[in-house]
C-alpha cells in the first residue's frame, strides 16, 4: 500500500474516482452484467446500448486514471474486481455514476511495467466490456473508444511536458503493444484507434470511428471526438 497525496486524491476526484463514497455502492465490477437496468434508470438512457456506452465512459475515467497514476507517480490500484465499486452521484445537476476504490489497494508499479499495463487492460477493463456486451448488442469498439478518449488527452499533455515526456513515451508504446492485447483479444484496439498517429496529430479531430451516444443522454452533449 502507498499513501496518496492530496494532489493525487484531487486528481482522482476530478475524474469521478473516489477513495470515500458519498452514498452506498450499488454494484461492483464483477456484477455489471446484472446492473444494466439500474444504469439505464440512473442515466435516463432510452435503451440498453446507450446505457452501456454511458457507463463505459464512466469506467473510462477510472481506467485513464490508472495509467495517469502509473506514468505520473509510478503507482497503480490493484484491488479485486469486487472492490471496484460504483455509486450514484450528481454532477452539474444530473444523476450519474461514480467510482469508489479503497485506498488500501494502491501500490508501486512493478519493475516490468508491461505487467501492470496488461493487468489494467485484461483484468480490469476487458471484463467490464465483456459483461456489457453479454447484456446488449453494442460494438466492442464503441466501448473501447469510450476509454481511449480520456487516455488520449492525458498522454497528449504528458508528451508535451519535458519533465514526464520520456516516461510517457515508454508507457504510451506499451499501452498499444499488439502482443499484450493478443493475450486476451484479437488485436490492439488502441493502435486501431490511433491509426499510427500520436496524440498531438489527433487533437481536435474526430478521432473516433463510432458514436458514444452521449448526445442521447439527458443533460449531456455530443462529444468533441464524434465522427457523426
C-alpha positions as CSV (number, residue, x, y, z in Angstrom):
1,X,0.0,0.0,0.0
2,X,1.1,3.5,-0.8
3,X,-0.1,6.8,0.7
4,X,-1.6,9.2,-1.8
5,X,-1.0,12.9,-1.6
6,X,-3.8,15.5,-1.6
7,X,-3.0,16.4,-5.1
8,X,-3.3,12.8,-6.2
9,X,-6.7,12.4,-4.5
10,X,-7.9,15.7,-6.0
11,X,-6.9,14.5,-9.5
12,X,-8.8,11.2,-9.0
13,X,-11.9,13.1,-7.8
14,X,-11.7,15.3,-10.9
15,X,-12.4,12.1,-12.9
16,X,-15.1,10.9,-10.5
17,X,-12.9,8.4,-8.8
18,X,-13.2,8.5,-5.0
19,X,-11.5,6.9,-2.0
20,X,-14.6,7.5,0.0
21,X,-18.2,7.4,-1.1
22,X,-21.0,9.9,-0.6
23,X,-23.5,7.1,-0.9
24,X,-23.9,3.4,-0.8
25,X,-22.2,1.4,-3.6
26,X,-24.9,-0.2,-5.8
27,X,-22.9,-2.7,-7.8
28,X,-19.3,-3.6,-8.5
29,X,-17.1,-4.6,-11.5
30,X,-17.9,-8.3,-11.2
31,X,-21.7,-7.9,-11.3
32,X,-22.1,-5.3,-14.0
33,X,-24.0,-7.8,-16.1
34,X,-26.9,-7.5,-13.6
35,X,-26.7,-3.8,-13.3
36,X,-27.7,-2.6,-16.8
37,X,-31.4,-1.9,-15.8
38,X,-30.1,0.3,-12.9
39,X,-27.6,2.1,-15.2
40,X,-30.4,2.8,-17.6
41,X,-32.6,4.2,-14.9
42,X,-29.9,6.4,-13.4
43,X,-28.7,7.8,-16.8
44,X,-32.2,8.0,-18.3
45,X,-30.8,6.3,-21.4
46,X,-33.5,5.4,-23.9
47,X,-32.2,1.9,-24.5
48,X,-29.7,-0.6,-23.2
49,X,-26.8,0.0,-25.7
50,X,-26.9,3.7,-24.9
51,X,-26.9,2.9,-21.2
52,X,-23.9,0.6,-21.7
53,X,-22.0,3.2,-23.6
54,X,-22.8,5.8,-20.9
55,X,-21.5,3.5,-18.2
56,X,-18.3,2.7,-20.1
57,X,-17.5,6.3,-20.4
58,X,-17.6,6.4,-16.6
59,X,-15.4,3.3,-16.4
60,X,-13.1,5.0,-18.8
61,X,-12.4,7.7,-16.3
62,X,-11.1,5.1,-13.8
63,X,-9.0,3.3,-16.4
64,X,-7.5,6.5,-17.7
65,X,-6.6,7.5,-14.1
66,X,-4.9,4.1,-13.6
67,X,-2.5,5.0,-16.4
68,X,-2.2,8.6,-15.3
69,X,-1.1,7.5,-11.9
70,X,1.2,5.0,-13.4
71,X,3.1,7.4,-15.6
72,X,3.0,10.4,-13.3
73,X,3.6,8.7,-9.9
74,X,4.6,5.1,-10.6
75,X,1.6,3.9,-8.6
76,X,-1.5,1.8,-9.5
77,X,-4.7,0.5,-7.9
78,X,-4.6,-3.3,-7.8
79,X,-7.7,-4.5,-5.9
80,X,-10.1,-7.3,-6.6
81,X,-13.0,-6.5,-9.0
82,X,-15.4,-6.7,-6.1
83,X,-13.6,-3.7,-4.6
84,X,-14.0,-1.7,-7.8
85,X,-17.4,-0.3,-6.9
86,X,-19.9,2.2,-8.3
87,X,-22.4,4.6,-6.6
88,X,-24.9,7.3,-7.6
89,X,-23.8,10.9,-7.5
90,X,-24.9,14.2,-9.0
91,X,-22.8,16.2,-11.4
92,X,-24.0,19.5,-12.9
93,X,-27.5,18.8,-11.7
94,X,-27.6,15.4,-13.4
95,X,-27.6,12.0,-11.8
96,X,-24.6,9.9,-12.8
97,X,-22.4,7.0,-11.6
98,X,-19.1,7.5,-9.9
99,X,-16.3,5.0,-8.9
100,X,-15.2,4.1,-5.4
101,X,-11.9,2.3,-4.8
102,X,-10.5,1.6,-1.4
103,X,-7.1,3.3,-1.0
104,X,-5.5,0.2,0.6
105,X,-5.1,-1.4,-2.8
106,X,-2.8,1.3,-4.2
107,X,0.8,0.0,-4.7
108,X,4.0,0.9,-6.5
109,X,4.3,-0.1,-10.2
110,X,6.2,-3.3,-10.9
111,X,9.7,-3.1,-12.4
112,X,8.3,-4.7,-15.6
113,X,5.7,-2.1,-16.3
114,X,4.1,-4.1,-19.1
115,X,2.7,-6.5,-16.4
116,X,0.7,-3.7,-14.8
117,X,-0.5,-2.3,-18.1
118,X,-1.8,-5.7,-19.1
119,X,-3.4,-6.0,-15.6
120,X,-5.5,-2.9,-16.3
121,X,-6.4,-3.8,-19.8
122,X,-7.1,-7.5,-19.4
123,X,-8.3,-7.9,-15.8
124,X,-10.0,-4.6,-15.1
125,X,-11.3,-3.0,-18.3
126,X,-11.9,-6.1,-20.6
127,X,-14.1,-8.0,-18.1
128,X,-16.5,-5.0,-17.8
129,X,-16.7,-4.7,-21.6
130,X,-17.5,-8.5,-21.8
131,X,-20.2,-8.2,-19.3
132,X,-21.9,-5.2,-21.0
133,X,-21.7,-7.0,-24.4
134,X,-23.3,-10.1,-22.9
135,X,-26.4,-8.0,-21.9
136,X,-27.0,-5.9,-25.1
137,X,-26.0,-5.5,-28.7
138,X,-23.2,-2.9,-28.7
139,X,-19.9,-2.8,-30.7
140,X,-16.9,-3.6,-28.6
141,X,-15.1,-0.8,-30.5
142,X,-17.6,1.7,-29.1
143,X,-16.8,0.6,-25.5
144,X,-13.1,0.7,-26.0
145,X,-13.2,4.1,-27.7
146,X,-15.1,5.4,-24.6
147,X,-12.0,4.6,-22.6
148,X,-9.4,5.9,-25.1
149,X,-10.7,9.5,-25.3
150,X,-9.7,10.3,-21.7
151,X,-6.4,8.3,-22.1
152,X,-5.6,10.1,-25.3
153,X,-5.9,13.5,-23.6
154,X,-3.7,12.6,-20.7
155,X,-0.8,11.5,-23.0
156,X,-1.2,14.5,-25.2
157,X,-0.4,16.6,-22.1
158,X,2.3,14.2,-20.8
159,X,4.2,14.0,-24.2
160,X,4.3,17.8,-24.3
161,X,5.8,18.0,-20.8
162,X,9.6,17.7,-20.8
163,X,9.5,16.6,-17.1
164,X,7.4,13.5,-17.8
165,X,7.7,13.0,-21.6
166,X,10.4,10.3,-21.5
167,X,8.4,8.0,-19.2
168,X,5.2,8.9,-21.1
169,X,6.7,7.7,-24.4
170,X,7.6,4.4,-22.8
171,X,4.2,3.8,-21.3
172,X,2.4,5.1,-24.5
173,X,4.2,2.5,-26.6
174,X,3.4,-0.3,-24.1
175,X,-0.3,0.7,-24.0
176,X,-0.5,-0.1,-27.7
177,X,1.5,-3.3,-27.7
178,X,-0.1,-5.8,-30.0
179,X,1.4,-8.9,-28.3
180,X,0.0,-7.8,-25.0
181,X,-3.5,-7.2,-26.5
182,X,-3.5,-10.6,-28.3
183,X,-3.3,-12.4,-25.0
184,X,-7.0,-11.5,-24.4
185,X,-8.4,-10.3,-27.7
186,X,-7.6,-10.3,-31.4
187,X,-5.7,-7.0,-31.8
188,X,-4.7,-3.8,-30.1
189,X,-7.9,-1.7,-30.2
190,X,-5.8,1.3,-29.1
191,X,-3.5,1.0,-32.1
192,X,-6.5,0.7,-34.3
193,X,-7.9,3.9,-32.7
194,X,-4.7,5.9,-33.2
195,X,-4.0,4.7,-36.8
196,X,-0.3,5.2,-36.4
197,X,-0.6,8.8,-35.3
198,X,0.5,10.4,-32.0
199,X,-1.9,12.4,-29.7
200,X,-0.6,15.8,-31.0
201,X,-1.6,14.8,-34.5
202,X,-5.1,13.8,-33.5
203,X,-6.1,16.5,-31.0
204,X,-9.2,18.5,-32.1
205,X,-10.0,15.9,-34.8
206,X,-12.9,13.4,-35.0
207,X,-10.6,10.5,-34.0
208,X,-13.5,8.2,-33.0
209,X,-14.9,5.8,-35.6
210,X,-18.1,5.1,-33.5
211,X,-20.5,7.3,-31.7
212,X,-20.6,7.2,-27.9
213,X,-24.3,8.3,-27.8
214,X,-23.6,11.0,-25.1
215,X,-25.9,13.2,-27.2
216,X,-28.7,10.8,-26.4
217,X,-28.3,11.1,-22.6
218,X,-30.4,13.9,-21.0
219,X,-28.1,16.6,-19.7
220,X,-25.1,15.6,-21.8
221,X,-23.9,16.9,-25.2
222,X,-22.3,15.4,-28.3
223,X,-18.6,14.7,-27.6
224,X,-15.8,16.5,-29.4
225,X,-14.4,13.3,-31.0
226,X,-17.7,12.2,-32.6
227,X,-17.4,11.0,-36.2
228,X,-21.0,12.0,-37.0
